Amino acid sequence: MQTRSVDVAIIGAGTAGLAAYRAAKNHTQNVVIIEGGPYGTTCARVGCMPSKLLISAANAAHFHKTSSVFGVDYQEPQLRQDAIFERIRSERDRFSGFVVESVENFPEQDRIRGYAKFINDTQLSVESENSEAITVNAKKIVIATGSRPSIIPFMEAAGDRLLVNDDIFELKKLPKKVVVFGPGVIGLELGQALHRLGVDITMLGVGGALGPLSDPDIKDYAYQHFNDEFYLDIDAKVEKVDRQEDKVLVQFEHKSQGFITEEFDYLVAATGRRPNVDKLGLENTSLVLSDRGMPEFDTYTLQCGNSNIFIAGDVNNFRPLLHEAADEGKIAGENAARFPDVRAGNRRTAIGVVFSEPQIATVGLSLQQVKDRCQQCYATGSVSFEDQGRSRVMAVNHGLLKVYGEQGTGLFLGAEMFGPAAEHIAHLLSWAVQMRMTVSQMLEMPFYHPVIEEGVRTALRDLNHKLHIGPEVVERCLDCGPGA
């Protein structure tokens, strides 16, 4: 049995793990990164990039199908399915290749191939790829093991007709009919993309959630719009999933037909992701664990309790996004290397985008968070994109934007949007939140004509009209409650 002694051990070579490694190396050269699975981040291999490649193909097909609104008629697009999936896999492998190349350029002594398990707070047992056991004595440890698709047990009845997002990119041809469980970010993006490529889609959810949306007005608008494209029920009653030959049978209550049984080629499970902590042996540490085996941690330092162990990236499920994983990896790596000198890291304003059409964006505080912070001392502004000039010109005039501001100070707090160009508008608004701009300051910024962003100005004007500014208002709002 081999034994290694290091200052910092990092478990996982994804986005967070790579950032942690680079940050720790700025403080000590005695760092090791441990990875048992394939090199390459979730984003590059099975997440952001291949999904956007599929969406781009779908939107190209959809544009040709709907261009008659401009007086431009195309023939029905001919889908070369093999070419669609070949491009997805080729570009995906290119993106992943850059990550693999960067890891393989790390010094060989800094890399261990194998799966790590805690023996105690400062010792790891690693089963290497050649089945040789390695004991790693580590003064500090960063957990950056990512997440994996979560599959609800009743779906397993679909057998090999059960797909997760990883599997979709390995298809050789498009199925004819698919049921998608989970109208979250992944379900909405992949489900709509498959629909626009000609797949008959049924999308079912439980509990009424729709992507990351929390504002009831925007959620209702988006729900109706998606239903105009494909069947969507965000609070479905599903009785049974079964397998019959090469089909998946799903019995559920249809919104207009009552309980029915439908046949599908595949069942796509898009029911969230689960942190990869269950095989780490965290029960062997002194960490305080939740009922689900998750360690308690500080979101600014990424430190687990007062221990020498840190947790970063999708595995902590705080903000499972690539840019957040990179930030968290840097914070965790630096704090691990400096431990016990642990410092709060810079956390950016929350920003989220769903690449559906129309797109969904969330920025800063959600409506509920605004209510918790301000009690009654807040206001909302809104704009519909149905009559917004540039949106109508481009025939993308569907959507709603809501913006939130604080009474008394006029501080811009956040926004939620379902509409055109949301990915770009979200960046402008997130910058404003992070710069702690007031709504009046935002309205002093330039707005070109004619652009979709003019809709942002309309919403901000609506919000500004409802805000009451001044020390007297602030004083009254302080009576609302803590954090007002």
C-alpha positions as CSV (number, residue, x, y, z in Angstrom):
1,M,0.0,0.0,0.0
2,Q,1.3,3.4,-1.0
3,T,1.2,6.4,1.3
4,R,1.2,10.1,0.3
5,S,1.4,13.1,2.5
6,V,0.2,16.4,1.2
7,D,-0.8,19.9,2.4
8,V,-4.0,19.9,0.4
9,A,-6.0,17.1,-1.2
10,I,-8.8,17.9,-3.7
11,I,-11.4,15.3,-4.5
12,G,-12.8,15.9,-7.9
13,A,-11.3,17.4,-11.1
14,G,-14.4,19.2,-12.4
15,T,-14.8,23.0,-12.6
16,A,-14.6,23.5,-8.8
17,G,-11.8,21.0,-8.3
18,L,-9.6,22.5,-11.0
19,A,-10.2,26.0,-9.6
20,A,-9.4,24.8,-6.1
21,Y,-6.2,23.1,-7.3
22,R,-4.9,26.3,-9.1
23,A,-5.8,28.5,-6.1
24,A,-4.1,26.1,-3.6
25,K,-0.9,25.9,-5.7
26,N,-0.5,29.7,-5.2
27,H,0.2,29.0,-1.6
28,T,1.8,25.5,-1.5
29,Q,3.3,23.2,-4.1
30,N,2.3,20.1,-2.1
31,V,-1.2,19.6,-3.6
32,V,-2.9,16.5,-5.1
33,I,-6.0,16.3,-7.1
34,I,-7.9,13.0,-7.0
35,E,-10.4,11.9,-9.7
36,G,-11.9,8.5,-10.4
37,G,-14.2,9.3,-13.3
38,P,-13.4,10.8,-16.7
39,Y,-11.6,14.1,-16.9
40,G,-13.7,16.9,-18.2
41,T,-16.2,19.1,-16.5
42,T,-20.0,18.4,-16.3
43,C,-20.5,21.5,-18.3
44,A,-18.3,20.4,-21.2
45,R,-19.2,16.7,-21.2
46,V,-22.9,16.4,-20.5
47,G,-24.2,19.8,-19.5
48,C,-24.0,23.4,-20.7
49,M,-22.2,22.9,-24.0
50,P,-23.8,19.8,-25.6
51,S,-27.3,21.0,-24.5
52,K,-26.7,24.4,-26.2
53,L,-25.6,22.5,-29.3
54,L,-28.8,20.6,-29.4
55,I,-30.8,23.8,-28.7
56,S,-29.1,25.6,-31.5
57,A,-30.0,22.9,-34.0
58,A,-33.6,22.9,-32.7
59,N,-33.9,26.7,-33.0
60,A,-32.5,26.6,-36.6
61,A,-35.2,24.1,-37.5
62,H,-37.9,26.1,-35.7
63,F,-37.0,29.4,-37.5
64,H,-37.5,27.8,-40.9
65,K,-40.8,26.4,-39.8
66,T,-42.1,29.7,-38.5
67,S,-40.6,32.2,-40.9
68,S,-43.8,32.7,-42.8
69,V,-44.7,35.6,-40.4
70,F,-42.0,37.6,-42.2
71,G,-43.4,36.7,-45.6
72,V,-40.5,34.3,-46.1
73,D,-41.6,30.7,-46.8
74,Y,-39.1,27.8,-46.7
75,Q,-39.8,24.2,-47.6
76,E,-40.2,21.9,-44.6
77,P,-36.6,21.6,-43.2
78,Q,-35.0,18.2,-43.8
79,L,-33.3,17.1,-40.6
80,R,-30.1,15.1,-41.2
81,Q,-30.3,13.5,-37.8
82,D,-26.9,11.8,-38.1
83,A,-25.3,15.2,-38.8
84,I,-27.1,16.9,-35.9
85,F,-25.8,14.4,-33.4
86,E,-22.4,14.1,-35.0
87,R,-21.9,17.9,-34.6
88,I,-23.1,17.8,-31.0
89,R,-20.6,15.0,-30.1
90,S,-17.8,16.5,-32.1
91,E,-18.1,19.9,-30.6
92,R,-18.7,18.5,-27.1
93,D,-15.5,16.4,-27.4
94,R,-13.6,19.5,-28.5
95,F,-14.7,21.4,-25.4
96,S,-14.0,18.5,-23.2
97,G,-10.7,18.0,-24.8
98,F,-9.5,21.4,-23.6
99,V,-10.3,20.5,-20.0
100,V,-8.6,17.0,-20.3
101,E,-5.5,18.6,-21.8
102,S,-5.2,21.1,-19.0
103,V,-5.5,18.4,-16.3
104,E,-3.0,16.2,-18.0
105,N,-0.6,19.1,-18.1
106,F,-0.5,19.2,-14.3
107,P,2.6,17.6,-12.8
108,E,2.2,13.8,-12.7
109,Q,2.8,13.7,-8.9
110,D,-0.1,16.1,-8.4
111,R,-2.6,13.7,-10.0
112,I,-4.1,10.5,-8.5
113,R,-6.6,8.4,-10.6
114,G,-9.1,6.7,-8.3
115,Y,-12.0,7.1,-6.0
116,A,-11.4,8.6,-2.6
117,K,-13.1,7.8,0.7
118,F,-12.5,9.4,4.1
119,I,-10.8,7.4,6.8
120,N,-11.0,10.4,9.1
121,D,-10.7,14.1,8.9
122,T,-7.1,14.0,7.6
123,Q,-6.8,10.7,5.9
124,L,-8.2,9.4,2.6
125,S,-8.2,5.9,1.1
126,V,-8.0,6.0,-2.6
127,E,-8.8,2.9,-4.8
128,S,-6.7,3.6,-7.9
129,E,-7.7,2.6,-11.4
130,N,-5.3,-0.4,-11.2
131,S,-7.0,-1.5,-7.9
132,E,-3.9,-0.5,-5.9
133,A,-4.8,1.2,-2.6
134,I,-3.3,4.5,-1.7
135,T,-3.5,6.3,1.7
136,V,-3.4,10.0,1.4
137,N,-2.5,11.9,4.6
138,A,-3.9,15.4,4.0
139,K,-3.7,18.4,6.3
140,K,-6.6,20.0,4.4
141,I,-9.2,18.6,2.1
142,V,-11.5,20.1,-0.6
143,I,-14.6,18.1,-1.6
144,A,-15.4,19.0,-5.2
145,T,-17.1,15.8,-6.4
146,G,-20.0,17.4,-8.3
147,S,-23.4,15.8,-8.8
148,R,-25.3,13.3,-10.9
149,P,-28.8,12.9,-12.3
150,S,-31.4,12.0,-9.6
151,I,-33.8,9.3,-10.7
152,I,-37.0,8.7,-8.8
153,P,-37.4,4.9,-8.2
154,F,-40.7,4.4,-10.0
155,M,-39.0,5.6,-13.3
156,E,-36.7,2.6,-13.2
157,A,-39.5,0.5,-14.6
158,A,-38.7,2.0,-18.0
159,G,-35.5,-0.1,-18.0
160,D,-33.1,0.7,-20.9
161,R,-35.8,3.2,-22.2
162,L,-35.0,5.5,-19.3
163,L,-32.7,8.4,-20.4
164,V,-31.0,11.1,-18.4
165,N,-29.5,14.2,-20.1
166,D,-26.1,12.5,-20.5
167,D,-27.8,9.8,-22.7
168,I,-29.6,12.2,-25.1
169,F,-26.3,13.3,-26.7
170,E,-25.4,9.7,-27.5
171,L,-28.5,9.1,-29.6
172,K,-28.0,8.2,-33.2
173,K,-31.5,9.3,-34.3
174,L,-34.4,11.2,-32.9
175,P,-37.2,9.2,-31.2
176,K,-40.8,9.9,-32.3
177,K,-42.4,10.3,-28.9
178,V,-40.9,11.0,-25.5
179,V,-42.2,11.8,-22.0
180,V,-40.1,14.2,-19.9
181,F,-40.4,14.0,-16.1
182,G,-39.3,17.3,-14.6
183,P,-40.0,20.8,-16.0
184,G,-36.9,22.2,-14.4
185,V,-34.0,23.9,-16.2
186,I,-32.8,20.6,-17.9
187,G,-36.3,19.4,-18.7
188,L,-37.4,22.6,-20.3
189,E,-34.2,23.1,-22.3
190,L,-34.0,19.5,-23.7
191,G,-37.7,18.9,-23.9
192,Q,-38.4,22.0,-26.0
193,A,-35.3,21.3,-28.2
194,L,-36.5,17.8,-28.9
195,H,-40.0,19.1,-29.6
196,R,-38.6,21.7,-32.1
197,L,-36.8,18.9,-33.9
198,G,-40.1,17.1,-34.4
199,V,-40.3,14.8,-31.3
200,D,-43.8,14.5,-29.8
201,I,-43.2,15.7,-26.2
202,T,-45.2,15.3,-23.0
203,M,-43.7,17.0,-20.0
204,L,-44.9,16.1,-16.5
205,G,-44.0,17.7,-13.1
206,V,-45.0,17.3,-9.5
207,G,-45.6,20.1,-7.0
208,G,-46.2,23.0,-9.5
209,A,-42.6,24.2,-10.0
210,L,-41.6,25.5,-13.4
211,G,-37.9,26.1,-13.9
212,P,-36.5,28.6,-11.4
213,L,-39.6,30.9,-11.6
214,S,-41.0,32.1,-8.4
215,D,-43.0,35.2,-9.4
216,P,-46.5,33.9,-9.9
217,D,-47.3,36.3,-12.8
218,I,-44.3,35.3,-14.8
219,K,-44.8,31.6,-13.9
220,D,-48.4,31.7,-15.1
221,Y,-47.4,33.4,-18.3
222,A,-44.6,30.9,-19.1
223,Y,-46.9,28.0,-18.3
224,Q,-49.5,29.0,-20.8
225,H,-46.8,29.8,-23.4
226,F,-45.1,26.4,-23.1
227,N,-48.4,24.7,-23.3
228,D,-49.0,26.3,-26.7
229,E,-45.9,24.3,-27.9
230,F,-46.2,21.0,-26.2
231,Y,-48.2,19.3,-23.5
232,L,-47.1,20.4,-20.0
233,D,-48.5,19.7,-16.6
234,I,-46.4,21.0,-13.7
235,D,-48.5,19.2,-11.1
236,A,-49.4,15.9,-12.8
237,K,-50.9,12.8,-11.1
238,V,-48.9,9.8,-12.4
239,E,-50.2,6.4,-11.5
240,K,-47.8,4.1,-13.1
241,V,-44.8,3.6,-15.3
242,D,-44.4,0.3,-17.1
243,R,-42.4,-1.3,-19.9
244,Q,-44.0,-3.2,-22.8
245,E,-41.6,-4.5,-25.4
246,D,-39.7,-1.4,-26.8
247,K,-42.2,1.1,-25.4
248,V,-42.7,2.9,-22.1
249,L,-46.2,3.1,-20.8
250,V,-47.2,5.9,-18.5
251,Q,-50.6,6.1,-16.8
252,F,-51.4,9.7,-15.7
253,E,-54.3,12.1,-15.4
254,H,-54.5,14.2,-18.6
255,K,-55.8,17.7,-18.0
256,S,-58.7,17.3,-20.4
257,Q,-59.1,13.5,-21.0
258,G,-58.9,12.1,-17.4
259,F,-56.7,9.1,-16.6
260,I,-55.1,7.7,-19.7
261,T,-52.2,5.4,-20.6
262,E,-49.8,6.6,-23.3
263,E,-47.0,4.9,-25.1
264,F,-43.6,6.6,-25.5
265,D,-40.3,5.6,-27.0
266,Y,-38.3,6.9,-24.1
267,L,-38.8,8.4,-20.6
268,V,-36.4,11.3,-19.9
269,A,-35.6,11.8,-16.2
270,A,-35.0,15.5,-15.6
271,T,-35.9,15.4,-12.0
272,G,-32.9,17.3,-10.6
273,R,-29.4,16.2,-9.6
274,R,-28.0,14.7,-6.4
275,P,-24.7,15.6,-4.8
276,N,-21.9,13.0,-5.0
277,V,-21.4,12.6,-1.3
278,D,-22.9,9.2,-0.6
279,K,-19.7,7.2,-1.3
280,L,-17.2,9.5,0.3
281,G,-17.4,8.0,3.8
282,L,-18.3,11.3,5.4
283,E,-19.7,9.4,8.4
284,N,-16.0,8.6,9.2
285,T,-15.3,12.3,9.8
286,S,-16.3,14.7,12.6
287,L,-18.5,16.7,10.3
288,V,-22.1,17.5,11.2
289,L,-24.2,15.8,8.5
290,S,-27.8,16.4,7.5
291,D,-30.4,13.6,7.1
292,R,-29.2,13.4,3.5
293,G,-25.6,13.0,4.4
294,M,-24.6,16.6,3.5
295,P,-22.1,18.4,5.7
296,E,-23.0,21.9,7.1
297,F,-20.8,24.6,5.5
298,D,-20.4,28.4,5.3
299,T,-21.4,29.7,1.9
300,Y,-18.8,32.5,2.0
301,T,-15.8,30.5,3.1
302,L,-17.0,27.0,2.0
303,Q,-15.6,25.6,5.3
304,C,-17.4,22.7,6.8
305,G,-18.1,23.7,10.4
306,N,-14.7,24.6,12.0
307,S,-12.9,21.8,10.3
308,N,-10.0,21.5,7.8
309,I,-12.5,20.3,5.2
310,F,-14.1,22.5,2.5
311,I,-16.8,21.8,0.0
312,A,-17.2,23.6,-3.4
313,G,-19.2,23.4,-6.6
314,D,-22.3,21.4,-7.5
315,V,-21.7,19.0,-4.7
316,N,-22.8,21.6,-2.1
317,N,-25.9,22.4,-4.2
318,F,-25.8,26.1,-3.2
319,R,-25.7,27.5,-6.7
320,P,-25.0,24.7,-9.1
321,L,-23.7,26.8,-12.0
322,L,-20.3,26.7,-13.7
323,H,-19.3,30.3,-12.9
324,E,-20.3,29.7,-9.3
325,A,-18.4,26.4,-9.1
326,A,-15.3,28.2,-10.4
327,D,-15.7,31.0,-7.8
328,E,-16.3,28.5,-5.0
329,G,-13.3,26.3,-6.1
330,K,-11.0,29.4,-5.8
331,I,-12.4,30.3,-2.4
332,A,-12.2,26.8,-1.1
333,G,-8.7,26.2,-2.5
334,E,-7.3,29.4,-1.0
335,N,-8.9,28.8,2.4
336,A,-7.7,25.2,2.5
337,A,-4.1,26.2,1.7
338,R,-4.2,29.0,4.3
339,F,-6.1,27.1,7.0
340,P,-6.6,28.0,9.8
341,D,-6.6,31.5,8.3
342,V,-10.0,31.2,6.7
343,R,-11.5,34.2,4.9
344,A,-14.8,35.1,3.4
345,G,-14.7,35.0,-0.4
346,N,-16.3,37.3,-2.9
347,R,-19.7,36.0,-3.9
348,R,-21.2,37.5,-7.0
349,T,-24.8,38.5,-7.5
350,A,-27.0,35.5,-8.2
351,I,-27.8,35.2,-11.9
352,G,-29.6,32.3,-13.6
353,V,-30.6,31.6,-17.3
354,V,-32.7,28.9,-18.9
355,F,-32.0,28.6,-22.6
356,S,-35.6,27.9,-23.6
357,E,-37.5,30.0,-26.1
358,P,-38.5,32.5,-24.8
359,Q,-35.6,32.4,-22.3
360,I,-36.0,32.5,-18.5
361,A,-33.7,34.7,-16.3
362,T,-33.5,35.3,-12.6
363,V,-31.3,38.1,-11.1
364,G,-30.5,39.1,-7.6
365,L,-33.2,38.5,-5.0
366,S,-36.3,36.5,-5.8
367,L,-39.7,38.0,-5.1
368,Q,-40.0,35.9,-1.9
369,Q,-36.5,37.0,-0.8
370,V,-37.5,40.6,-1.4
371,K,-40.6,40.1,0.8
372,D,-38.4,38.6,3.5
373,R,-36.0,41.4,3.4
374,C,-38.3,44.4,3.0
375,Q,-41.6,43.1,4.4
376,Q,-44.1,45.6,2.9
377,C,-41.4,48.2,1.9
378,Y,-40.8,47.2,-1.7
379,A,-42.3,47.9,-5.1
380,T,-42.5,46.0,-8.4
381,G,-42.4,47.2,-11.9
382,S,-43.3,45.2,-15.0
383,V,-43.3,45.2,-18.8
384,S,-45.0,42.9,-21.3
385,F,-43.0,42.2,-24.4
386,E,-46.1,41.6,-26.5
387,D,-46.1,45.2,-27.7
388,Q,-42.4,46.0,-27.3
389,G,-41.2,47.6,-30.5
390,R,-38.1,45.6,-31.4
391,S,-39.6,42.4,-30.1
392,R,-42.6,42.8,-32.5
393,V,-40.2,43.6,-35.4
394,M,-38.4,40.3,-34.7
395,A,-41.7,38.4,-34.1
396,V,-40.4,37.3,-30.6
397,N,-42.9,39.5,-28.8
398,H,-43.8,37.1,-26.0
399,G,-42.8,37.5,-22.4
400,L,-42.9,39.4,-19.2
401,L,-40.3,41.1,-17.0
402,K,-40.7,42.0,-13.3
403,V,-38.2,44.2,-11.5
404,Y,-38.0,44.8,-7.7
405,G,-36.9,47.8,-5.7
406,E,-36.6,48.9,-2.1
407,Q,-38.8,51.7,-0.7
408,G,-36.9,54.6,0.9
409,T,-33.5,53.8,-0.6
410,G,-34.7,53.1,-4.2
411,L,-32.2,50.3,-4.3
412,F,-32.6,47.9,-7.2
413,L,-32.9,44.4,-5.7
414,G,-33.6,41.9,-8.5
415,A,-35.7,40.7,-11.4
416,E,-37.4,37.8,-13.0
417,M,-38.0,37.4,-16.7
418,F,-39.6,35.2,-19.3
419,G,-38.9,36.7,-22.7
420,P,-36.6,37.5,-25.6
421,A,-32.9,38.1,-25.1
422,A,-33.2,37.3,-21.4
423,E,-29.6,35.9,-21.2
424,H,-28.3,39.4,-22.2
425,I,-30.8,41.4,-20.1
426,A,-29.9,39.3,-17.1
427,H,-26.3,40.4,-17.3
428,L,-27.1,44.1,-17.4
429,L,-29.5,43.7,-14.4
430,S,-27.1,41.6,-12.4
431,W,-24.3,44.1,-12.8
432,A,-26.7,46.8,-11.5
433,V,-27.5,44.7,-8.5
434,Q,-23.9,44.0,-7.7
435,M,-23.0,47.7,-8.1
436,R,-25.8,48.5,-5.7
437,M,-27.4,50.9,-8.1
438,T,-30.7,52.6,-7.4
439,V,-33.5,52.5,-9.9
440,S,-33.1,56.2,-10.8
441,Q,-29.4,55.6,-11.5
442,M,-30.2,52.8,-13.8
443,L,-32.7,55.0,-15.7
444,E,-29.8,57.5,-16.3
445,M,-28.0,54.9,-18.3
446,P,-28.2,55.0,-22.1
447,F,-30.9,53.0,-23.9
448,Y,-30.5,52.7,-27.7
449,H,-33.5,52.6,-30.1
450,P,-34.8,50.2,-31.3
451,V,-33.6,47.4,-29.1
452,I,-35.3,44.9,-26.8
453,E,-33.5,46.5,-23.8
454,E,-35.9,49.4,-24.1
455,G,-38.4,47.0,-22.4
456,V,-36.1,47.1,-19.4
457,R,-36.4,50.9,-19.3
458,T,-40.2,50.6,-19.4
459,A,-40.2,48.2,-16.4
460,L,-37.8,50.4,-14.5
461,R,-39.9,53.5,-15.1
462,D,-42.9,51.6,-13.8
463,L,-41.0,50.6,-10.7
464,N,-39.6,54.1,-10.2
465,H,-43.0,55.6,-10.3
466,K,-44.1,53.3,-7.4
467,L,-41.0,54.0,-5.2
468,H,-41.0,56.6,-2.5
469,I,-37.5,57.8,-1.7
470,G,-36.1,59.6,1.3
471,P,-35.0,59.3,5.0
472,E,-38.6,59.6,6.2
473,V,-39.6,56.6,4.2
474,V,-36.6,54.7,5.3
475,E,-37.4,55.4,8.9
476,R,-41.0,54.2,8.4
477,C,-39.7,51.1,6.7
478,L,-37.5,50.2,9.6
479,D,-40.6,49.5,11.5
480,C,-41.5,46.7,9.1
481,G,-39.1,44.3,10.6
482,P,-35.5,43.0,10.5
483,G,-33.6,43.7,7.3
484,A,-36.1,46.1,5.9
